[in-house]
Amino acid sequence: MTPLHQLTIEEALARLKAHTFSAVDLAKACLERIKAVNPGINAVVEVDEAGALAQAEAADARIAKGTMGALEGIPCLIKDNIQAVGTKTTAASKMLAGYESTFDATVIAKLRAAGAVILGKTNMDEFAMGSSTETSAHGATHNPWDLTKIPGGTSGGSAAAMAASMALFTIGSDTGGSIRQPAAMCGTTGFKPTYGRVSRYGLLAMTSSFDQIGPFARTVGDAKRVLDVIQGQDSFDSTSVSENLYVKGAPASLKGLKIGIPKEYFTPGMDADVEKTVRTAIAKLEELGATTVEVSLPSTDYALAVYYVLMPCEVSANLARYDGQRFGYSAPAATLKESYLKTRAEGFGPEVRRRIILGTYALSSGYYDAYYLQAQKARTVMKQEFEAALSGVDCLLSPTSPTVAWNLGEKFDDPIAMYMADIYTVSANVVGVPAVSVPCGFVRGLPVGLQLIGRAFEDERVLTIAAGYQAATDWHLKSPAP
Amino acid sequence: MTITRENILHIAKLAHVGVDESEIEKLREKLSTVLAYVGKLSELDLSKVEPTAHVNGISNTMREDEVKACDKTVRDALLTAAPAREGDYVKVKAVFS
């Protein structure tokens, strides 16, 4: 029998219902798995064992009564920038070291209501800034497929924990690719919903107009199950949208589907073997009955620049609250001003400070028009291009990342090289559309991810297309040793 | 567009982020590299384009201005989280000296 921690959510729910094992058994299996493999990976930064077992016992009581929620008894791990009572929320920063969560994020409240068992928190790049989970105050996370390599970022902990089967699903956040890129690096399935579909209340804000919470899971079907639980309009998040905007319906099969391949996405800088692997996946989709057509996204060359202007600007505003007065790290100081300066100099790591300064500069008088306003206009153009490209097809397809996982420490000092890792993922955040990364092969033993991008609010459609690919392949079922 | 040492010091002051003398040059170099990269947006003629602030076109999501009491447990947790506290007040240094 499959070890409990390697089951899909679907399989686990069926067996819990059939009393093959209990929710406590399942939670214990995941907790044991974390103890066994996390020391070498550092994906999990906090385990709430007592809390998890209490939740599992409550789940067992509901299972016995026959009132099972959509995720009853299913163990999960949460990225450490999401508030969950009973755990700390540190955003992997010294600024929030030891900060006890004060309330449940809406997503967490929904997961609990569905019966999910929260095991603890996962590692991330500090304040969700990075592409490798190397800027964490808890130390780097290692890729379970090769411990000398990065797991991707910023949800590297959630991706690595999923790949190493430490839980049956994990939760991350995606602002420029932070779910999809680590999903690709770690050979797991990761999904970023349409902007506004999932409440951001309780997610430590990084880039408010891009951030979305989303799932990592073993299969697209499992990811969809989690999405169904966490989505929904929330009065606490004024940017969350009514369910009336969700587009229902998905294709019955891949036959006759049209998939657009943006010609600008197969760039000279990408790894030739990654390109080959993705083209093999394209061939597979064609074999399954889809047709591919070349589309164009002329602004692709500017997408990263748009992202790296708008994001630091919003970051500079969102991180102003960390000032040592109401919560978090507070440096000893003689005056209030000195308290602000010292707290923020000492509490934030270098990348965070770099982006705050960059954002403040781009918003400052004299530079606002050239940078921020220009980027917002470019955002309009990008949105129009995506709508045009998506109008004649069912979804777009691209590699998730131009490379496979690189060595820990390799790109750390080169900001542009690091930023280039997000080149295929940032656009979906800039224009607000749903995008999923699914495993599609290996290059030199390291996972490769395939990205599918849908129209706004057609989350079901893009997930169904990805599920069609998974039904005919088994890349997503592969796990790293042990 | 290169960013100068003076720019860094001025911006850091605006952003209330202390910068140590030893890191100013490295910060200046890295930010100059990034600004040169993002500066290519100025190549685009976007004079006739409207800016996008919200990608799904929602604006002015309002609610009634009514006070909703805070859960006591949350309130206690928030006050406990304050670096300095006096009774039910968060204690801070004087704004004006």
Interface residues (C-beta under 8 A of the other chain):
Chain A: Y99 E100 T102 F103 T194 Y195 G196 S209 S235 S238 T239 V241 L245 Y302 L304 A305 V306 Y308 V309 S316 A320 D323 G324 Q325 R326 F327 G328 S330 A333 T335 L336 K337 S339 Y340 L341 K342 R344 A345 E346 F348 P350 R353 R354 I356 I357 L358 T360 Y361 A362 S364 A370 Y371 L373 Q374 A375 Q376 K377 A378 R379 T380 V381 K383 P415 I416 Y419 V430 V431 G432 A456
Chain B: I3 N7 I8 I11 A12 L14 A15 H16 V17 G18 V19 D20 E23 L27 K30 L31 T33 V34 L35 Y37 V38 G39 K40 L41 S42 L44 L46 V49 E50 P51 T52 A53 H54 V55 N56 I58 T61 R63 D71 V74 A77 L78 T80 A81 A82 P83 A84 V90 V92 K93 A94 V95 S97
